[in-house]
Amino acid sequence: MKSKAEFTVRLDSQLYKKLLYVATRENNSLNNHLLHIIRSNVQYFEKNHGKINTAVIQLPQEDTQEETTKNEQ
C-alpha cells in the first residue's frame, strides 16, 4: 500500500465553493476532484520537462510545517 501525505490548503471561500460545485457536478468527492487536478498538472509538467525522480525529494518535516504556519500568523 502506498503511503499518503496529508497537508492543509488555504483557499478563499469563493474558490472553495467553486471547487465543491465542480466536484459535485462531476459526481466526485472534493478530495478525488483535487487529486485529479493535481495528477493532471504533474502529468503535464512531466510531459514538458521529463519524469520527476521522487527518490531524491525529501518531504518537509511536520515540525517545519508547524513553524511555517506560526510564522505566517
GUGUBA-988811 format. One record per residue (C-alpha): residue in three letters; x, y, z. Coordinates in steps of 0.02 Angstrom, whole numbers. Example, Ala and Ser with C-alpha at 12.3 -4.5 7.8 and 13.67 -1.06 7.14 Angstrom:
<recs>
(rec "ALA", (615, -225, 390)),
(rec "SER", (684, -53, 357)),
</recs>
This chain:
<recs>
(rec "MET", (0, 0, 0)),
(rec "LYS", (66, 172, -45)),
(rec "SER", (90, 295, 97)),
(rec "LYS", (-16, 451, 89)),
(rec "ALA", (33, 626, 138)),
(rec "GLU", (-89, 748, 216)),
(rec "PHE", (-74, 936, 211)),
(rec "THR", (-181, 1090, 233)),
(rec "VAL", (-229, 1203, 89)),
(rec "ARG", (-292, 1379, 116)),
(rec "LEU", (-420, 1436, -11)),
(rec "ASP", (-529, 1589, -19)),
(rec "SER", (-711, 1544, 7)),
(rec "GLN", (-763, 1582, -173)),
(rec "LEU", (-635, 1464, -247)),
(rec "TYR", (-681, 1331, -118)),
(rec "LYS", (-865, 1345, -165)),
(rec "LYS", (-824, 1332, -349)),
(rec "LEU", (-717, 1177, -323)),
(rec "LEU", (-859, 1098, -223)),
(rec "TYR", (-981, 1141, -363)),
(rec "VAL", (-873, 1065, -499)),
(rec "ALA", (-837, 908, -397)),
(rec "THR", (-1022, 885, -362)),
(rec "ARG", (-1070, 912, -545)),
(rec "GLU", (-943, 778, -593)),
(rec "ASN", (-1012, 659, -460)),
(rec "ASN", (-848, 661, -368)),
(rec "SER", (-790, 698, -193)),
(rec "LEU", (-689, 857, -169)),
(rec "ASN", (-537, 754, -121)),
(rec "ASN", (-546, 647, -279)),
(rec "HIS", (-576, 801, -385)),
(rec "LEU", (-422, 886, -313)),
(rec "LEU", (-319, 727, -339)),
(rec "HIS", (-373, 726, -522)),
(rec "ILE", (-321, 908, -544)),
(rec "ILE", (-153, 879, -459)),
(rec "ARG", (-115, 720, -556)),
(rec "SER", (-158, 807, -720)),
(rec "ASN", (-43, 951, -677)),
(rec "VAL", (103, 836, -633)),
(rec "GLN", (74, 733, -791)),
(rec "TYR", (77, 893, -895)),
(rec "PHE", (237, 952, -809)),
(rec "GLU", (324, 784, -836)),
(rec "LYS", (271, 782, -1019)),
(rec "ASN", (357, 951, -1044)),
(rec "HIS", (505, 934, -926)),
(rec "GLY", (538, 748, -904)),
(rec "LYS", (499, 623, -768)),
(rec "ILE", (518, 681, -588)),
(rec "ASN", (634, 572, -483)),
(rec "THR", (540, 564, -317)),
(rec "ALA", (679, 459, -238)),
(rec "VAL", (786, 616, -217)),
(rec "ILE", (648, 727, -147)),
(rec "GLN", (632, 742, 41)),
(rec "LEU", (463, 781, 117)),
(rec "PRO", (459, 925, 240)),
(rec "GLN", (459, 880, 424)),
(rec "GLU", (297, 908, 520)),
(rec "ASP", (387, 1023, 643)),
(rec "THR", (445, 1130, 497)),
(rec "GLN", (267, 1145, 432)),
(rec "GLU", (204, 1197, 603)),
(rec "GLU", (342, 1328, 619)),
(rec "THR", (298, 1396, 448)),
(rec "THR", (115, 1409, 498)),
(rec "LYS", (160, 1500, 659)),
(rec "ASN", (275, 1619, 564)),
(rec "GLU", (136, 1660, 439)),
(rec "GLN", (18, 1717, 577)),
</recs>
